[in-house]
């Protein structure tokens, strides 16, 4: 069961990211969403490598956190 959860969790998190992007389609060009996704993915890889956890899980959680931060900051 633990292996199934670790295999399915990244796909669930990526699905949540896509749902957030689709829900905020109009606001997409006015925020730092894509930059947050990219930077979050890089930090997710770094943290996953440092803590020796599943790389897919680190990437997906990093993307979700980066997206949440990026969408909350508006461009001026």
C-alpha positions as CSV (number, residue, x, y, z in Angstrom):
1,X,0.0,0.0,0.0
2,X,2.9,2.4,0.8
3,X,4.4,1.8,-2.6
4,X,1.1,2.5,-4.3
5,X,0.7,5.8,-2.4
6,X,4.2,6.9,-3.3
7,X,3.6,6.0,-6.9
8,X,0.2,7.7,-7.2
9,X,0.8,10.8,-5.1
10,X,2.9,12.8,-7.6
11,X,0.2,12.3,-10.3
12,X,-2.5,13.5,-7.8
13,X,-0.4,16.6,-6.9
14,X,0.2,17.4,-10.6
15,X,-3.5,17.1,-11.2
16,X,-4.2,19.6,-8.4
17,X,-1.6,21.9,-10.1
18,X,-3.4,21.6,-13.4
19,X,-6.8,22.3,-11.8
20,X,-5.4,25.5,-10.2
21,X,-4.0,26.6,-13.5
22,X,-7.3,26.0,-15.3
23,X,-9.3,27.8,-12.6
24,X,-7.1,30.8,-12.8
25,X,-6.7,31.0,-16.6
26,X,-7.6,34.7,-16.8
27,X,-5.2,35.6,-14.0
28,X,-2.4,33.5,-15.5
29,X,-0.7,36.3,-17.4
30,X,-0.8,38.7,-14.5
31,X,1.1,36.5,-12.0
32,X,4.4,34.7,-11.6
33,X,2.8,31.3,-11.9
34,X,5.2,29.8,-14.5
35,X,8.2,31.2,-12.7
36,X,7.0,29.8,-9.4
37,X,6.5,26.3,-11.0
38,X,10.0,26.3,-12.4
39,X,11.7,27.5,-9.2
40,X,9.6,25.2,-7.1
41,X,10.5,22.2,-9.2
42,X,14.2,23.1,-8.8
43,X,13.9,23.4,-5.1
44,X,11.8,20.2,-5.0
45,X,14.6,18.3,-6.7
46,X,17.2,19.8,-4.4
47,X,15.3,18.9,-1.3
48,X,14.4,15.4,-2.5
49,X,18.1,14.7,-3.3
50,X,19.3,16.1,0.0
51,X,16.8,14.2,2.1
52,X,17.0,11.0,0.0
53,X,13.3,10.8,-0.7
54,X,11.4,9.9,-3.9
55,X,12.4,12.3,-6.7
56,X,9.0,12.3,-8.3
57,X,7.4,13.2,-5.0
58,X,9.9,16.0,-4.4
59,X,9.3,17.5,-7.9
60,X,5.5,17.4,-7.6
61,X,5.4,18.9,-4.1
62,X,7.9,21.6,-5.1
63,X,5.8,22.4,-8.1
64,X,2.7,22.7,-6.0
65,X,4.4,25.0,-3.4
66,X,6.0,27.1,-6.1
67,X,2.7,27.4,-7.9
68,X,0.9,28.5,-4.8
69,X,3.6,31.2,-4.1
70,X,3.8,32.3,-7.7
71,X,0.1,32.7,-8.2
72,X,-0.2,34.9,-5.0
73,X,2.4,37.4,-6.3
74,X,1.0,39.8,-8.9
75,X,3.2,41.4,-11.6
76,X,3.4,45.1,-11.6
